[in-house]
Amino acid sequence: MSDKDVFTIEKDGMAVEVLALGASIASVTPRGAGHSMVLSLPKEDYGAANQSFVGASIGRFANRIGAGRFEFNGRSHALPINDGPNQLHGGPAGFSTRRWVPARHTASRLVLALTSEEGDQGFPGRLEAKAIFTILAGDEMEIAYEATAEQPTIVNLTSHLYFNLDGAGDVLGHRLTVFSDHYLPIDETTLPTGEIAPVSGSAFDFRHPRPLSERPEGFDHNFCIGSQRSTALRPAVRLEAGQSGWTLELSTSEPGMQVYDGHKFDGRQVAADGRPIEAFGGLALEPQVWPDAPNRPGFPSALLLPGETYRSISRYRFIDGS
């Protein structure tokens, strides 16, 4: 990978490394931290080789679309399948596999751009997308996505960061809070059943801090933060490290938060420091529209019309409690 494809932004002692390949975040080191807060891969393992989507920007539609099909504008759209019977994260050649083009780079801000043509991975309409990474302060960064389209289409972009606030080991000792009263039950293919279930009385009640060791089995679920996208940021997640004393506070404009515990890691994928990434090596927190939204009229809309601008904003604040 060329040095021209690797970018660093810094401010007030915080540094974030971003790759053009997949618009991927390779490291996040807040002021005063001796380690990155996210899983990182060797640089040659990003893009199409990054089957776990570590740190990547996801699109055109994050998460799953059932049977790789949806009806839109009176037409049926068939998408390539890459996750059992479903499409996952935009398909086998989704945005995470592409080389994004730098549009602007300052000391603390990076803008990467990508054009997705009509029919790309089966999706209607030509899309112009931007990934915007900004360090706001020594303890806070923002990830934003923008998109415009020449024809009606659907869009749902997210950053697939895996957090490990201890910098090594598993995350089962981390304590998780999700500010949500409802979640989406899933079927055997990890697709939402369509039910919007209360977390109260269930294993998915993380309204108060609980260690991830108490998570439900097969934890890869969407929590309902809102009924639609918002122009204002809403508190979504608080994650407290098991050992290092660091805490992450995540707020977002998005109506959903996919939480995945990394149980599919099996040591075959290697981290940037050479360590095998074992099960539960990182916790994925993915702000997004709810999975399978194009097939679920009762879910938040992923529709983008000509003349509109899609905007997704998430902020990540790191607190040193050591």
RARA-V708124 format. One record per residue. N is the residue number from 1. PHI is phi in radians with two decimals (NA if undefined). D_LAST is the distance of its C-alpha to the last C-alpha in Angstrom with 1 decimal. Layout:
# RARA-V708124
n=N phi=PHI d_last=D_LAST
n=N phi=PHI d_last=D_LAST
This chain:
# RARA-V708124
n=1 phi=NA d_last=36.4
n=2 phi=-1.21 d_last=37.3
n=3 phi=-1.04 d_last=34.9
n=4 phi=-1.24 d_last=36.4
n=5 phi=-1.69 d_last=34.8
n=6 phi=-2.09 d_last=31.2
n=7 phi=-2.22 d_last=29.5
n=8 phi=-2.13 d_last=26.3
n=9 phi=-2.07 d_last=25.1
n=10 phi=-2.52 d_last=22.6
n=11 phi=-2.93 d_last=21.6
n=12 phi=0.90 d_last=19.2
n=13 phi=1.57 d_last=17.3
n=14 phi=-1.76 d_last=17.2
n=15 phi=-2.33 d_last=19.6
n=16 phi=-2.28 d_last=21.4
n=17 phi=-1.83 d_last=24.2
n=18 phi=-2.23 d_last=27.2
n=19 phi=-1.89 d_last=30.3
n=20 phi=-1.13 d_last=33.8
n=21 phi=-1.23 d_last=34.5
n=22 phi=1.28 d_last=33.6
n=23 phi=0.77 d_last=31.6
n=24 phi=-1.69 d_last=28.7
n=25 phi=-1.52 d_last=25.1
n=26 phi=-1.65 d_last=24.3
n=27 phi=-2.83 d_last=20.7
n=28 phi=-2.38 d_last=18.0
n=29 phi=-2.15 d_last=15.4
n=30 phi=-1.20 d_last=13.5
n=31 phi=-1.00 d_last=12.9
n=32 phi=1.53 d_last=10.3
n=33 phi=-1.57 d_last=10.2
n=34 phi=-1.70 d_last=12.1
n=35 phi=-2.67 d_last=13.7
n=36 phi=-1.25 d_last=15.7
n=37 phi=-1.56 d_last=14.6
n=38 phi=-2.25 d_last=18.3
n=39 phi=-1.11 d_last=20.9
n=40 phi=-2.31 d_last=23.2
n=41 phi=-1.98 d_last=26.7
n=42 phi=-0.99 d_last=29.0
n=43 phi=-1.06 d_last=30.7
n=44 phi=-1.33 d_last=34.0
n=45 phi=-1.71 d_last=32.8
n=46 phi=-1.51 d_last=32.3
n=47 phi=1.35 d_last=35.2
n=48 phi=-1.07 d_last=37.8
n=49 phi=-1.30 d_last=36.2
n=50 phi=-1.55 d_last=33.0
n=51 phi=-1.25 d_last=34.2
n=52 phi=-1.72 d_last=30.8
n=53 phi=1.09 d_last=30.4
n=54 phi=-1.04 d_last=27.0
n=55 phi=1.28 d_last=25.7
n=56 phi=-1.43 d_last=29.3
n=57 phi=-1.54 d_last=31.0
n=58 phi=-1.95 d_last=33.2
n=59 phi=-3.07 d_last=36.7
n=60 phi=-1.31 d_last=39.4
n=61 phi=-2.27 d_last=38.3
n=62 phi=-1.20 d_last=34.9
n=63 phi=1.30 d_last=35.0
n=64 phi=-1.81 d_last=38.3
n=65 phi=-2.11 d_last=41.9
n=66 phi=-1.05 d_last=44.1
n=67 phi=1.02 d_last=46.9
n=68 phi=1.06 d_last=46.2
n=69 phi=-2.47 d_last=48.6
n=70 phi=-2.73 d_last=48.6
n=71 phi=-1.69 d_last=51.4
n=72 phi=-2.70 d_last=51.2
n=73 phi=0.95 d_last=53.8
n=74 phi=1.39 d_last=56.5
n=75 phi=-2.15 d_last=55.7
n=76 phi=-1.65 d_last=54.0
n=77 phi=-1.98 d_last=51.4
n=78 phi=-1.80 d_last=50.8
n=79 phi=-2.00 d_last=47.6
n=80 phi=-1.13 d_last=46.9
n=81 phi=-1.65 d_last=45.2
n=82 phi=-2.53 d_last=42.2
n=83 phi=-2.61 d_last=40.5
n=84 phi=1.06 d_last=43.1
n=85 phi=-1.54 d_last=45.5
n=86 phi=-2.03 d_last=43.2
n=87 phi=-1.64 d_last=41.9
n=88 phi=-2.15 d_last=38.2
n=89 phi=0.93 d_last=36.3
n=90 phi=1.54 d_last=39.4
n=91 phi=1.74 d_last=41.3
n=92 phi=-1.13 d_last=41.6
n=93 phi=-2.14 d_last=41.8
n=94 phi=-1.22 d_last=39.4
n=95 phi=-1.06 d_last=37.4
n=96 phi=-1.18 d_last=34.7
n=97 phi=-1.65 d_last=37.5
n=98 phi=-1.65 d_last=38.7
n=99 phi=-1.59 d_last=38.2
n=100 phi=-1.39 d_last=37.3
n=101 phi=-1.82 d_last=38.7
n=102 phi=-1.16 d_last=36.7
n=103 phi=-1.85 d_last=38.1
n=104 phi=-2.79 d_last=35.8
n=105 phi=-2.49 d_last=33.0
n=106 phi=-2.02 d_last=31.4
n=107 phi=-1.01 d_last=28.4
n=108 phi=-2.09 d_last=26.1
n=109 phi=-2.53 d_last=28.4
n=110 phi=-2.32 d_last=30.3
n=111 phi=-2.06 d_last=33.2
n=112 phi=-1.99 d_last=34.8
n=113 phi=-2.17 d_last=38.1
n=114 phi=-2.59 d_last=40.0
n=115 phi=-1.85 d_last=43.5
n=116 phi=-1.97 d_last=44.3
n=117 phi=-1.34 d_last=48.1
n=118 phi=-0.89 d_last=50.2
n=119 phi=1.48 d_last=50.2
n=120 phi=-1.01 d_last=47.1
n=121 phi=0.95 d_last=46.0
n=122 phi=1.57 d_last=48.5
n=123 phi=-1.49 d_last=47.0
n=124 phi=-1.35 d_last=49.4
n=125 phi=1.41 d_last=49.3
n=126 phi=-1.41 d_last=48.0
n=127 phi=-2.12 d_last=44.4
n=128 phi=-1.89 d_last=42.8
n=129 phi=-2.04 d_last=39.0
n=130 phi=-2.32 d_last=36.1
n=131 phi=-1.95 d_last=32.4
n=132 phi=-2.15 d_last=30.5
n=133 phi=-1.94 d_last=27.0
n=134 phi=-2.38 d_last=25.4
n=135 phi=-1.61 d_last=22.2
n=136 phi=-1.55 d_last=22.1
n=137 phi=-2.85 d_last=19.1
n=138 phi=-1.12 d_last=16.2
n=139 phi=-2.11 d_last=14.3
n=140 phi=-2.52 d_last=17.4
n=141 phi=-2.24 d_last=20.3
n=142 phi=-2.20 d_last=23.6
n=143 phi=-2.05 d_last=25.9
n=144 phi=-2.20 d_last=29.5
n=145 phi=-2.22 d_last=32.7
n=146 phi=-2.28 d_last=36.2
n=147 phi=-2.73 d_last=39.6
n=148 phi=-2.30 d_last=43.3
n=149 phi=-2.43 d_last=46.3
n=150 phi=-1.51 d_last=50.0
n=151 phi=-2.35 d_last=50.9
n=152 phi=-1.00 d_last=49.3
n=153 phi=-2.71 d_last=46.6
n=154 phi=-2.06 d_last=43.4
n=155 phi=-2.64 d_last=40.0
n=156 phi=-2.78 d_last=36.5
n=157 phi=-1.91 d_last=33.8
n=158 phi=-2.68 d_last=30.2
n=159 phi=-1.83 d_last=27.4
n=160 phi=-1.71 d_last=26.8
n=161 phi=-1.36 d_last=23.1
n=162 phi=-1.85 d_last=21.6
n=163 phi=-1.68 d_last=17.8
n=164 phi=-2.46 d_last=15.6
n=165 phi=-1.27 d_last=12.0
n=166 phi=-1.50 d_last=11.5
n=167 phi=1.50 d_last=14.2
n=168 phi=-2.87 d_last=16.5
n=169 phi=1.30 d_last=18.2
n=170 phi=-1.71 d_last=19.1
n=171 phi=-1.83 d_last=17.4
n=172 phi=-1.16 d_last=19.0
n=173 phi=-1.52 d_last=15.8
n=174 phi=-1.16 d_last=14.5
n=175 phi=-1.89 d_last=15.4
n=176 phi=-1.99 d_last=17.9
n=177 phi=-2.17 d_last=19.5
n=178 phi=-2.13 d_last=22.6
n=179 phi=-1.48 d_last=24.4
n=180 phi=-2.64 d_last=27.8
n=181 phi=-1.65 d_last=30.7
n=182 phi=-2.41 d_last=32.6
n=183 phi=-2.46 d_last=32.5
n=184 phi=-1.88 d_last=35.2
n=185 phi=-1.05 d_last=36.5
n=186 phi=-2.19 d_last=37.6
n=187 phi=-1.62 d_last=40.6
n=188 phi=-1.21 d_last=40.8
n=189 phi=-1.75 d_last=40.5
n=190 phi=1.25 d_last=37.2
n=191 phi=-1.59 d_last=39.2
n=192 phi=-0.99 d_last=38.9
n=193 phi=-1.34 d_last=41.8
n=194 phi=1.89 d_last=42.2
n=195 phi=-1.30 d_last=41.0
n=196 phi=-1.93 d_last=38.3
n=197 phi=-1.82 d_last=36.9
n=198 phi=-1.22 d_last=34.8
n=199 phi=-1.36 d_last=31.5
n=200 phi=-0.98 d_last=32.3
n=201 phi=1.37 d_last=33.2
n=202 phi=-2.00 d_last=32.3
n=203 phi=-1.26 d_last=29.7
n=204 phi=-1.73 d_last=28.6
n=205 phi=-1.48 d_last=27.3
n=206 phi=-1.96 d_last=23.7
n=207 phi=-1.20 d_last=24.0
n=208 phi=-2.16 d_last=21.4
n=209 phi=-1.01 d_last=18.3
n=210 phi=-2.42 d_last=19.5
n=211 phi=-1.16 d_last=18.4
n=212 phi=-1.15 d_last=20.3
n=213 phi=-1.10 d_last=21.9
n=214 phi=-1.70 d_last=24.0
n=215 phi=-1.12 d_last=25.2
n=216 phi=-1.22 d_last=29.0
n=217 phi=-1.15 d_last=30.7
n=218 phi=1.17 d_last=31.4
n=219 phi=-1.28 d_last=28.7
n=220 phi=-2.73 d_last=29.8
n=221 phi=-2.28 d_last=30.7
n=222 phi=-1.62 d_last=30.9
n=223 phi=-1.75 d_last=29.5
n=224 phi=-1.60 d_last=31.6
n=225 phi=-1.49 d_last=29.6
n=226 phi=-2.79 d_last=32.9
n=227 phi=-1.59 d_last=36.6
n=228 phi=-2.66 d_last=36.9
n=229 phi=-1.06 d_last=35.0
n=230 phi=-2.26 d_last=33.9
n=231 phi=-1.42 d_last=33.9
n=232 phi=-1.75 d_last=30.9
n=233 phi=-1.42 d_last=27.5
n=234 phi=-2.05 d_last=26.5
n=235 phi=-1.03 d_last=23.1
n=236 phi=-2.15 d_last=23.3
n=237 phi=-2.48 d_last=20.1
n=238 phi=-2.23 d_last=16.5
n=239 phi=-2.20 d_last=14.7
n=240 phi=-1.97 d_last=11.4
n=241 phi=-1.12 d_last=10.3
n=242 phi=-1.37 d_last=11.4
n=243 phi=-2.28 d_last=9.1
n=244 phi=-1.37 d_last=6.6
n=245 phi=1.59 d_last=4.6
n=246 phi=-1.41 d_last=6.9
n=247 phi=-2.29 d_last=9.8
n=248 phi=-1.93 d_last=13.3
n=249 phi=-2.02 d_last=16.0
n=250 phi=-2.09 d_last=19.4
n=251 phi=-2.13 d_last=22.6
n=252 phi=-2.69 d_last=26.0
n=253 phi=-1.50 d_last=29.7
n=254 phi=-1.44 d_last=30.7
n=255 phi=-1.47 d_last=32.1
n=256 phi=-2.31 d_last=30.7
n=257 phi=-2.37 d_last=27.5
n=258 phi=-1.38 d_last=28.2
n=259 phi=-2.05 d_last=25.6
n=260 phi=-2.23 d_last=26.3
n=261 phi=-1.50 d_last=24.4
n=262 phi=1.29 d_last=25.7
n=263 phi=-1.22 d_last=27.9
n=264 phi=-1.49 d_last=30.6
n=265 phi=-1.06 d_last=28.8
n=266 phi=-2.39 d_last=30.6
n=267 phi=1.59 d_last=29.6
n=268 phi=-1.35 d_last=32.5
n=269 phi=-1.59 d_last=30.4
n=270 phi=-1.92 d_last=28.4
n=271 phi=-1.36 d_last=25.2
n=272 phi=-1.04 d_last=25.3
n=273 phi=-1.53 d_last=23.9
n=274 phi=1.61 d_last=26.8
n=275 phi=-1.33 d_last=25.1
n=276 phi=-1.13 d_last=27.0
n=277 phi=-1.57 d_last=25.4
n=278 phi=-1.57 d_last=25.9
n=279 phi=-0.91 d_last=26.2
n=280 phi=1.18 d_last=23.1
n=281 phi=-1.26 d_last=21.5
n=282 phi=-2.82 d_last=20.5
n=283 phi=-1.87 d_last=20.9
n=284 phi=-1.46 d_last=23.4
n=285 phi=-2.15 d_last=23.2
n=286 phi=-2.13 d_last=26.5
n=287 phi=-1.24 d_last=27.5
n=288 phi=-2.99 d_last=31.3
n=289 phi=-1.24 d_last=34.6
n=290 phi=-1.11 d_last=35.3
n=291 phi=-1.00 d_last=36.8
n=292 phi=1.06 d_last=40.6
n=293 phi=-0.96 d_last=40.9
n=294 phi=-1.07 d_last=44.2
n=295 phi=-1.81 d_last=45.8
n=296 phi=-2.23 d_last=44.5
n=297 phi=-1.02 d_last=46.0
n=298 phi=-1.47 d_last=43.8
n=299 phi=-1.61 d_last=40.6
n=300 phi=-0.95 d_last=39.2
n=301 phi=-1.36 d_last=41.4
n=302 phi=-1.91 d_last=40.7
n=303 phi=-1.26 d_last=43.9
n=304 phi=-2.24 d_last=44.1
n=305 phi=-1.85 d_last=47.4
n=306 phi=-0.98 d_last=49.0
n=307 phi=1.57 d_last=48.1
n=308 phi=-1.67 d_last=44.7
n=309 phi=-2.15 d_last=41.3
n=310 phi=-1.29 d_last=38.7
n=311 phi=-2.38 d_last=35.2
n=312 phi=-2.22 d_last=31.9
n=313 phi=-2.29 d_last=28.7
n=314 phi=-2.36 d_last=25.1
n=315 phi=-2.11 d_last=21.9
n=316 phi=-2.15 d_last=18.5
n=317 phi=-1.95 d_last=15.5
n=318 phi=-1.89 d_last=12.0
n=319 phi=-2.03 d_last=9.1
n=320 phi=-1.59 d_last=5.7
n=321 phi=-1.84 d_last=3.8
n=322 phi=-1.32 d_last=0.0
